[in-house]
Amino acid sequence: MKIIRTIKELSILEKSKPVILVPTMGALHDGHRKLIKEGKSLSSNRGTLVVSIYVNPIQFNSEEDLDKYPRTFNEDSKVCDEEGVDIIFLPTDSEMYPDQPLTKVTENTLSKELCGLKRPGHFDGVCTVVTKLFNIIKPNTAVFGKKDYQQLSIIKQLVTDLNYAIEILPVETHREPNGLAMSSRNQHLNLEEKEKAATIYKALCAMAESKKTVSQEIIELGRSIIEKESQTIKIEYLEIVDRTRLDKLDIVDKPALAAIAVIVGKTRLIDNIEIDR
């Protein structure tokens, strides 16, 4: 396994081999392992598996959030080595943004609802860094998790709009035994908060299994489960949206997505579940 820190060094990538990229911000957990395993399954036939580890400053809404994001490279490197990663791309801020960037990549529709309402500019930062990674690494396939469903949808649109010849491979959310979606943020939860946070997935499952068709009634079902079982969870949003365009739905008569963001203690968590109709 090679650790590469500069864009120039990436010239070692053999153009004749397919390149599979798993973009991360580090603090790797079992959810990341699942993404890496999916990438490895694609690269096993003489491909090159690249995991990027970069805490992108321009997608954070506050310096405090950026500063407290965990940096655990020694542990991350061990995970990558165990999973058969070929290259870790580990750039510095000065490598990715040698000057204050004057150009940003912006998506103007999918990013405006859900997390975009509370995190202005976040998805501009995501789109910009992903575009840079695509241009630098030139992957044939990039692997993204469904836990960040809005991000996944935006990246798919970016690839379409900017004519990238890149396959986006979505991977199902990896969960802890109690149903809590794996996230780097989970390490900020104490044991009691982790137990309470299991209610999130319980509510989403009830919404997906509901036979109701009026969105607001399904939303109220999910909200009531969370509010009944845990007074410590503050719901930031709970919506039912179209699975492709992320538009809010009044009636659930086609494939949909129930998406939620909550605050547990001081930690913001997101999750979602697909609703089949």
BALOBA-1460 file (C-alpha; in Angstrom, 3 decimals):
// residues 277
<rec num="1" residu="m" x="0.000" y="0.000" z="0.000"/>
<rec num="2" residu="k" x="1.336" y="3.424" z="-0.979"/>
<rec num="3" residu="i" x="0.606" y="6.680" z="0.842"/>
<rec num="4" residu="i" x="0.619" y="9.620" z="-1.566"/>
<rec num="5" residu="r" x="0.460" y="13.207" z="-0.366"/>
<rec num="6" residu="t" x="0.872" y="15.236" z="-3.555"/>
<rec num="7" residu="i" x="-1.006" y="15.510" z="-6.814"/>
<rec num="8" residu="k" x="2.219" y="15.108" z="-8.770"/>
<rec num="9" residu="e" x="2.902" y="11.728" z="-7.157"/>
<rec num="10" residu="l" x="-0.425" y="10.407" z="-8.429"/>
<rec num="11" residu="s" x="1.135" y="10.141" z="-11.869"/>
<rec num="12" residu="i" x="2.131" y="6.615" z="-10.750"/>
<rec num="13" residu="l" x="-1.462" y="5.529" z="-11.406"/>
<rec num="14" residu="e" x="-1.422" y="3.255" z="-14.419"/>
<rec num="15" residu="k" x="-3.836" y="4.588" z="-17.005"/>
<rec num="16" residu="s" x="-4.363" y="1.086" z="-18.395"/>
<rec num="17" residu="k" x="-5.918" y="-0.099" z="-15.122"/>
<rec num="18" residu="p" x="-9.386" y="0.858" z="-13.897"/>
<rec num="19" residu="v" x="-9.256" y="3.161" z="-10.868"/>
<rec num="20" residu="i" x="-11.820" y="2.881" z="-8.068"/>
<rec num="21" residu="l" x="-12.061" y="5.800" z="-5.640"/>
<rec num="22" residu="v" x="-13.516" y="5.767" z="-2.133"/>
<rec num="23" residu="p" x="-13.556" y="9.408" z="-0.955"/>
<rec num="24" residu="t" x="-13.479" y="9.847" z="2.838"/>
<rec num="25" residu="m" x="-12.620" y="12.385" z="5.510"/>
<rec num="26" residu="g" x="-10.942" y="9.745" z="7.636"/>
<rec num="27" residu="a" x="-12.030" y="8.574" z="11.104"/>
<rec num="28" residu="l" x="-12.780" y="5.298" z="9.332"/>
<rec num="29" residu="h" x="-15.322" y="2.918" z="10.868"/>
<rec num="30" residu="d" x="-17.088" y="-0.262" z="9.779"/>
<rec num="31" residu="g" x="-19.315" y="1.736" z="7.437"/>
<rec num="32" residu="h" x="-16.202" y="2.888" z="5.590"/>
<rec num="33" residu="r" x="-14.925" y="-0.674" z="5.595"/>
<rec num="34" residu="k" x="-18.091" y="-1.663" z="3.739"/>
<rec num="35" residu="l" x="-17.444" y="1.026" z="1.107"/>
<rec num="36" residu="i" x="-13.828" y="-0.073" z="0.759"/>
<rec num="37" residu="k" x="-14.840" y="-3.735" z="0.439"/>
<rec num="38" residu="e" x="-17.242" y="-2.801" z="-2.374"/>
<rec num="39" residu="g" x="-14.436" y="-0.908" z="-4.079"/>
<rec num="40" residu="k" x="-12.062" y="-3.821" z="-3.580"/>
<rec num="41" residu="s" x="-14.501" y="-6.213" z="-5.215"/>
<rec num="42" residu="l" x="-14.366" y="-4.018" z="-8.320"/>
<rec num="43" residu="s" x="-10.595" y="-3.557" z="-8.292"/>
<rec num="44" residu="s" x="-9.742" y="-7.217" z="-7.746"/>
<rec num="45" residu="n" x="-9.487" y="-7.732" z="-11.496"/>
<rec num="46" residu="r" x="-6.238" y="-5.787" z="-11.900"/>
<rec num="47" residu="g" x="-7.743" y="-2.459" z="-10.867"/>
<rec num="48" residu="t" x="-6.330" y="0.145" z="-8.472"/>
<rec num="49" residu="l" x="-8.248" y="0.970" z="-5.296"/>
<rec num="50" residu="v" x="-7.654" y="4.501" z="-4.005"/>
<rec num="51" residu="v" x="-8.985" y="5.795" z="-0.683"/>
<rec num="52" residu="s" x="-8.744" y="9.550" z="-0.262"/>
<rec num="53" residu="i" x="-8.524" y="10.896" z="3.284"/>
<rec num="54" residu="y" x="-9.037" y="14.636" z="3.446"/>
<rec num="55" residu="v" x="-10.936" y="16.774" z="5.953"/>
<rec num="56" residu="n" x="-12.243" y="19.366" z="3.527"/>
<rec num="57" residu="p" x="-12.371" y="22.755" z="5.295"/>
<rec num="58" residu="i" x="-14.700" y="24.477" z="2.838"/>
<rec num="59" residu="q" x="-17.638" y="22.156" z="3.571"/>
<rec num="60" residu="f" x="-17.770" y="22.967" z="7.285"/>
<rec num="61" residu="n" x="-20.123" y="25.652" z="8.549"/>
<rec num="62" residu="s" x="-17.990" y="26.587" z="11.548"/>
<rec num="63" residu="e" x="-14.357" y="26.498" z="12.627"/>
<rec num="64" residu="e" x="-15.460" y="24.668" z="15.772"/>
<rec num="65" residu="d" x="-16.930" y="21.770" z="13.778"/>
<rec num="66" residu="l" x="-13.815" y="21.627" z="11.608"/>
<rec num="67" residu="d" x="-11.482" y="21.637" z="14.602"/>
<rec num="68" residu="k" x="-13.307" y="18.867" z="16.450"/>
<rec num="69" residu="y" x="-13.557" y="16.537" z="13.451"/>
<rec num="70" residu="p" x="-11.474" y="13.489" z="14.444"/>
<rec num="71" residu="r" x="-8.116" y="12.968" z="12.749"/>
<rec num="72" residu="t" x="-7.058" y="9.348" z="13.218"/>
<rec num="73" residu="f" x="-4.667" y="8.612" z="10.377"/>
<rec num="74" residu="n" x="-2.691" y="5.838" z="12.071"/>
<rec num="75" residu="e" x="-5.886" y="3.885" z="12.700"/>
<rec num="76" residu="d" x="-7.234" y="4.770" z="9.244"/>
<rec num="77" residu="s" x="-4.052" y="3.530" z="7.586"/>
<rec num="78" residu="k" x="-4.383" y="0.220" z="9.412"/>
<rec num="79" residu="v" x="-7.985" y="-0.173" z="8.202"/>
<rec num="80" residu="c" x="-6.951" y="0.538" z="4.613"/>
<rec num="81" residu="d" x="-4.063" y="-1.919" z="4.815"/>
<rec num="82" residu="e" x="-6.315" y="-4.642" z="6.233"/>
<rec num="83" residu="e" x="-8.848" y="-4.110" z="3.433"/>
<rec num="84" residu="g" x="-6.289" y="-4.309" z="0.634"/>
<rec num="85" residu="v" x="-6.265" y="-0.658" z="-0.441"/>
<rec num="86" residu="d" x="-3.598" y="0.080" z="-3.052"/>
<rec num="87" residu="i" x="-3.174" y="3.825" z="-2.508"/>
<rec num="88" residu="i" x="-4.139" y="6.288" z="0.209"/>
<rec num="89" residu="f" x="-4.313" y="9.840" z="-1.120"/>
<rec num="90" residu="l" x="-3.581" y="12.061" z="1.887"/>
<rec num="91" residu="p" x="-3.280" y="15.662" z="0.698"/>
<rec num="92" residu="t" x="-2.777" y="18.733" z="2.873"/>
<rec num="93" residu="d" x="-4.883" y="21.880" z="2.669"/>
<rec num="94" residu="s" x="-2.053" y="23.625" z="0.827"/>
<rec num="95" residu="e" x="-1.984" y="20.811" z="-1.735"/>
<rec num="96" residu="m" x="-5.734" y="20.924" z="-2.369"/>
<rec num="97" residu="y" x="-6.154" y="24.692" z="-2.042"/>
<rec num="98" residu="p" x="-2.751" y="26.368" z="-2.618"/>
<rec num="99" residu="d" x="-4.555" y="29.710" z="-2.741"/>
<rec num="100" residu="q" x="-7.974" y="30.777" z="-1.526"/>
<rec num="101" residu="p" x="-10.207" y="29.212" z="-4.213"/>
<rec num="102" residu="l" x="-11.972" y="31.716" z="-6.441"/>
<rec num="103" residu="t" x="-13.965" y="29.014" z="-8.213"/>
<rec num="104" residu="k" x="-16.497" y="26.752" z="-6.532"/>
<rec num="105" residu="v" x="-18.820" y="24.094" z="-7.902"/>
<rec num="106" residu="t" x="-22.441" y="24.722" z="-6.950"/>
<rec num="107" residu="e" x="-25.586" y="22.635" z="-7.335"/>
<rec num="108" residu="n" x="-28.718" y="24.764" z="-7.229"/>
<rec num="109" residu="t" x="-31.658" y="22.401" z="-6.700"/>
<rec num="110" residu="l" x="-30.985" y="19.156" z="-4.831"/>
<rec num="111" residu="s" x="-28.855" y="20.980" z="-2.266"/>
<rec num="112" residu="k" x="-31.501" y="23.500" z="-1.223"/>
<rec num="113" residu="e" x="-33.680" y="21.297" z="0.972"/>
<rec num="114" residu="l" x="-33.065" y="18.884" z="3.863"/>
<rec num="115" residu="c" x="-29.498" y="19.405" z="5.153"/>
<rec num="116" residu="g" x="-29.011" y="22.342" z="2.804"/>
<rec num="117" residu="l" x="-31.465" y="24.465" z="4.793"/>
<rec num="118" residu="k" x="-29.392" y="24.328" z="7.973"/>
<rec num="119" residu="r" x="-25.951" y="24.073" z="6.411"/>
<rec num="120" residu="p" x="-25.630" y="26.863" z="3.825"/>
<rec num="121" residu="g" x="-22.610" y="26.400" z="1.593"/>
<rec num="122" residu="h" x="-21.946" y="22.860" z="2.806"/>
<rec num="123" residu="f" x="-22.783" y="21.177" z="-0.477"/>
<rec num="124" residu="d" x="-20.835" y="23.793" z="-2.451"/>
<rec num="125" residu="g" x="-17.811" y="22.624" z="-0.481"/>
<rec num="126" residu="v" x="-18.661" y="18.975" z="-1.109"/>
<rec num="127" residu="c" x="-19.169" y="19.500" z="-4.846"/>
<rec num="128" residu="t" x="-15.948" y="21.478" z="-5.128"/>
<rec num="129" residu="v" x="-13.736" y="18.949" z="-3.355"/>
<rec num="130" residu="v" x="-15.311" y="15.961" z="-5.119"/>
<rec num="131" residu="t" x="-14.798" y="17.667" z="-8.479"/>
<rec num="132" residu="k" x="-11.157" y="18.264" z="-7.572"/>
<rec num="133" residu="l" x="-10.710" y="14.637" z="-6.491"/>
<rec num="134" residu="f" x="-12.295" y="13.420" z="-9.722"/>
<rec num="135" residu="n" x="-9.976" y="15.652" z="-11.758"/>
<rec num="136" residu="i" x="-6.885" y="14.643" z="-9.774"/>
<rec num="137" residu="i" x="-7.476" y="10.886" z="-9.460"/>
<rec num="138" residu="k" x="-9.545" y="10.329" z="-12.617"/>
<rec num="139" residu="p" x="-11.446" y="7.300" z="-11.305"/>
<rec num="140" residu="n" x="-13.543" y="4.995" z="-13.431"/>
<rec num="141" residu="t" x="-15.796" y="4.317" z="-10.439"/>
<rec num="142" residu="a" x="-16.414" y="6.230" z="-7.206"/>
<rec num="143" residu="v" x="-18.066" y="4.651" z="-4.165"/>
<rec num="144" residu="f" x="-20.488" y="6.585" z="-1.938"/>
<rec num="145" residu="g" x="-22.726" y="5.476" z="0.933"/>
<rec num="146" residu="k" x="-26.491" y="5.859" z="0.980"/>
<rec num="147" residu="k" x="-26.444" y="7.229" z="4.530"/>
<rec num="148" residu="d" x="-25.597" y="10.608" z="3.014"/>
<rec num="149" residu="y" x="-28.400" y="10.208" z="0.475"/>
<rec num="150" residu="q" x="-28.655" y="13.883" z="-0.390"/>
<rec num="151" residu="q" x="-24.913" y="14.042" z="-1.002"/>
<rec num="152" residu="l" x="-25.125" y="10.901" z="-3.145"/>
<rec num="153" residu="s" x="-27.920" y="12.425" z="-5.248"/>
<rec num="154" residu="i" x="-25.967" y="15.651" z="-5.714"/>
<rec num="155" residu="i" x="-22.812" y="13.793" z="-6.780"/>
<rec num="156" residu="k" x="-24.804" y="11.740" z="-9.294"/>
<rec num="157" residu="q" x="-26.180" y="14.979" z="-10.743"/>
<rec num="158" residu="l" x="-22.709" y="16.535" z="-10.801"/>
<rec num="159" residu="v" x="-21.363" y="13.578" z="-12.794"/>
<rec num="160" residu="t" x="-24.232" y="13.891" z="-15.281"/>
<rec num="161" residu="d" x="-24.063" y="17.664" z="-15.642"/>
<rec num="162" residu="l" x="-20.275" y="17.857" z="-15.996"/>
<rec num="163" residu="n" x="-20.041" y="14.855" z="-18.339"/>
<rec num="164" residu="y" x="-17.764" y="12.772" z="-16.165"/>
<rec num="165" residu="a" x="-17.312" y="9.222" z="-17.443"/>
<rec num="166" residu="i" x="-17.463" y="7.942" z="-13.874"/>
<rec num="167" residu="e" x="-19.764" y="5.273" z="-12.482"/>
<rec num="168" residu="i" x="-21.166" y="6.197" z="-9.072"/>
<rec num="169" residu="l" x="-21.621" y="3.084" z="-6.949"/>
<rec num="170" residu="p" x="-24.134" y="3.536" z="-4.074"/>
<rec num="171" residu="v" x="-23.656" y="1.314" z="-1.016"/>
<rec num="172" residu="e" x="-26.310" y="0.496" z="1.580"/>
<rec num="173" residu="t" x="-25.991" y="2.072" z="5.017"/>
<rec num="174" residu="h" x="-24.027" y="0.005" z="7.524"/>
<rec num="175" residu="r" x="-25.639" y="-0.059" z="10.958"/>
<rec num="176" residu="e" x="-24.705" y="-0.804" z="14.529"/>
<rec num="177" residu="p" x="-26.533" y="-3.754" z="16.160"/>
<rec num="178" residu="n" x="-29.226" y="-1.413" z="17.532"/>
<rec num="179" residu="g" x="-29.902" y="0.050" z="14.075"/>
<rec num="180" residu="l" x="-27.989" y="3.309" z="14.495"/>
<rec num="181" residu="a" x="-26.364" y="4.288" z="11.206"/>
<rec num="182" residu="m" x="-22.570" y="4.085" z="11.352"/>
<rec num="183" residu="s" x="-21.047" y="7.563" z="11.427"/>
<rec num="184" residu="s" x="-17.807" y="9.193" z="12.518"/>
<rec num="185" residu="r" x="-20.007" y="11.414" z="14.686"/>
<rec num="186" residu="n" x="-21.185" y="8.450" z="16.764"/>
<rec num="187" residu="q" x="-17.985" y="8.602" z="18.799"/>
<rec num="188" residu="h" x="-19.267" y="11.873" z="20.284"/>
<rec num="189" residu="l" x="-22.270" y="10.038" z="21.788"/>
<rec num="190" residu="n" x="-22.180" y="8.593" z="25.281"/>
<rec num="191" residu="l" x="-23.667" y="5.149" z="25.937"/>
<rec num="192" residu="e" x="-27.089" y="6.496" z="26.920"/>
<rec num="193" residu="e" x="-27.244" y="8.753" z="23.865"/>
<rec num="194" residu="k" x="-26.330" y="5.831" z="21.604"/>
<rec num="195" residu="e" x="-29.170" y="3.796" z="23.065"/>
<rec num="196" residu="k" x="-31.614" y="6.677" z="22.600"/>
<rec num="197" residu="a" x="-30.411" y="7.267" z="19.036"/>
<rec num="198" residu="a" x="-31.550" y="3.760" z="18.082"/>
<rec num="199" residu="t" x="-35.065" y="5.237" z="18.079"/>
<rec num="200" residu="i" x="-34.223" y="7.074" z="14.849"/>
<rec num="201" residu="y" x="-34.044" y="3.901" z="12.781"/>
<rec num="202" residu="k" x="-37.024" y="2.402" z="14.594"/>
<rec num="203" residu="a" x="-39.098" y="5.414" z="13.524"/>
<rec num="204" residu="l" x="-37.837" y="5.245" z="9.938"/>
<rec num="205" residu="c" x="-38.691" y="1.546" z="9.686"/>
<rec num="206" residu="a" x="-42.214" y="2.217" z="10.946"/>
<rec num="207" residu="m" x="-42.605" y="4.923" z="8.317"/>
<rec num="208" residu="a" x="-41.397" y="2.614" z="5.538"/>
<rec num="209" residu="e" x="-43.760" y="-0.152" z="6.646"/>
<rec num="210" residu="s" x="-46.785" y="2.116" z="7.019"/>
<rec num="211" residu="k" x="-49.678" y="1.557" z="4.623"/>
<rec num="212" residu="k" x="-50.626" y="5.228" z="4.801"/>
<rec num="213" residu="t" x="-50.256" y="7.300" z="1.643"/>
<rec num="214" residu="v" x="-50.507" y="10.855" z="2.997"/>
<rec num="215" residu="s" x="-46.967" y="12.016" z="3.683"/>
<rec num="216" residu="q" x="-47.846" y="14.158" z="6.673"/>
<rec num="217" residu="e" x="-49.546" y="11.235" z="8.394"/>
<rec num="218" residu="i" x="-46.473" y="9.048" z="7.854"/>
<rec num="219" residu="i" x="-44.216" y="11.831" z="9.122"/>
<rec num="220" residu="e" x="-46.339" y="12.242" z="12.242"/>
<rec num="221" residu="l" x="-46.062" y="8.497" z="12.852"/>
<rec num="222" residu="g" x="-42.271" y="8.693" z="12.810"/>
<rec num="223" residu="r" x="-42.192" y="11.865" z="14.873"/>
<rec num="224" residu="s" x="-44.479" y="10.380" z="17.541"/>
<rec num="225" residu="i" x="-42.239" y="7.314" z="17.949"/>
<rec num="226" residu="i" x="-39.179" y="9.473" z="18.518"/>
<rec num="227" residu="e" x="-40.923" y="11.913" z="20.852"/>
<rec num="228" residu="k" x="-42.558" y="9.118" z="22.853"/>
<rec num="229" residu="e" x="-39.400" y="7.082" z="23.385"/>
<rec num="230" residu="s" x="-36.835" y="9.822" z="23.801"/>
<rec num="231" residu="q" x="-37.123" y="13.378" z="25.039"/>
<rec num="232" residu="t" x="-33.399" y="13.919" z="24.417"/>
<rec num="233" residu="i" x="-33.633" y="13.781" z="20.619"/>
<rec num="234" residu="k" x="-34.377" y="17.087" z="18.911"/>
<rec num="235" residu="i" x="-35.726" y="16.657" z="15.386"/>
<rec num="236" residu="e" x="-34.192" y="19.134" z="12.949"/>
<rec num="237" residu="y" x="-36.186" y="17.817" z="10.003"/>
<rec num="238" residu="l" x="-38.204" y="14.744" z="9.098"/>
<rec num="239" residu="e" x="-39.411" y="14.694" z="5.495"/>
<rec num="240" residu="i" x="-40.640" y="12.383" z="2.775"/>
<rec num="241" residu="v" x="-39.189" y="13.238" z="-0.608"/>
<rec num="242" residu="d" x="-38.987" y="11.967" z="-4.155"/>
<rec num="243" residu="r" x="-36.079" y="9.549" z="-4.382"/>
<rec num="244" residu="t" x="-34.595" y="11.187" z="-7.468"/>
<rec num="245" residu="r" x="-35.273" y="14.913" z="-7.237"/>
<rec num="246" residu="l" x="-35.634" y="15.145" z="-3.442"/>
<rec num="247" residu="d" x="-38.841" y="17.176" z="-3.820"/>
<rec num="248" residu="k" x="-41.221" y="16.927" z="-0.868"/>
<rec num="249" residu="l" x="-44.148" y="14.609" z="-1.539"/>
<rec num="250" residu="d" x="-47.712" y="15.176" z="-0.384"/>
<rec num="251" residu="i" x="-48.806" y="11.685" z="-1.400"/>
<rec num="252" residu="v" x="-46.564" y="8.624" z="-1.356"/>
<rec num="253" residu="d" x="-47.597" y="6.833" z="-4.530"/>
<rec num="254" residu="k" x="-44.128" y="6.166" z="-5.984"/>
<rec num="255" residu="p" x="-40.652" y="5.262" z="-4.687"/>
<rec num="256" residu="a" x="-39.817" y="7.752" z="-1.952"/>
<rec num="257" residu="l" x="-37.294" y="8.499" z="0.760"/>
<rec num="258" residu="a" x="-37.882" y="9.290" z="4.415"/>
<rec num="259" residu="a" x="-34.995" y="11.506" z="5.536"/>
<rec num="260" residu="i" x="-34.217" y="12.757" z="9.019"/>
<rec num="261" residu="a" x="-31.724" y="14.944" z="10.849"/>
<rec num="262" residu="v" x="-31.654" y="15.125" z="14.629"/>
<rec num="263" residu="i" x="-29.586" y="16.507" z="17.459"/>
<rec num="264" residu="v" x="-28.713" y="13.971" z="20.154"/>
<rec num="265" residu="g" x="-26.986" y="15.724" z="23.026"/>
<rec num="266" residu="k" x="-24.621" y="17.986" z="21.112"/>
<rec num="267" residu="t" x="-24.255" y="15.707" z="18.104"/>
<rec num="268" residu="r" x="-26.062" y="16.064" z="14.785"/>
<rec num="269" residu="l" x="-27.025" y="12.783" z="13.116"/>
<rec num="270" residu="i" x="-28.689" y="12.026" z="9.791"/>
<rec num="271" residu="d" x="-30.357" y="8.899" z="8.462"/>
<rec num="272" residu="n" x="-32.866" y="7.802" z="5.853"/>
<rec num="273" residu="i" x="-34.838" y="4.866" z="4.555"/>
<rec num="274" residu="e" x="-36.241" y="4.083" z="1.133"/>
<rec num="275" residu="i" x="-40.010" y="3.694" z="0.904"/>
<rec num="276" residu="d" x="-41.207" y="1.378" z="-1.844"/>
<rec num="277" residu="r" x="-44.604" y="1.868" z="-3.427"/>
